[in-house]
């Protein structure tokens, strides 16, 4: 799964958990604590995806930079042009 898609889904999950926490009664502190723990876990997952995404971008930039250094194009020697026959050649 791509990092952007994972981040969107994790954000959606985080919003859903926040919504459930707001609606849930304050009379059950054990369940609210479990919801808080779940929300914190989703936050840690988002951070991990962000770190992975940024490291992939940097490694891709490094790979591109090394490819540019290695792949130096050297111009090829041009082949000599073929001379067409002129009217002078036909006269001889």
C-alpha positions, 0 to 999 in steps of 0.5 A: 500500500502506498504511504499516502493511502495508508496515511489517509486510512489511518487519519480516518480511523483516528477520526472515528476513534475520536468520534466514539470517544466523544459519544461514549459515556464517561461512566466506563473509564476502562473502555475510554482508556482502551479507546485512548490507547487505540488512538495513541497506537494509530498516532504512532502508526501514522508517525511510522508511515511518515518516517518511512515515506520520508526515508524512501524519498531521500533514498530515491533522491540519493539513487537518482543522484548516483545514477546521474553521476555514473551515467555521464553521456559521452557524445559519439563520434559522428560517421562521415557523411556520404558524398552524393555525386555531383554533375562534375562527377557525371561529366568525367 
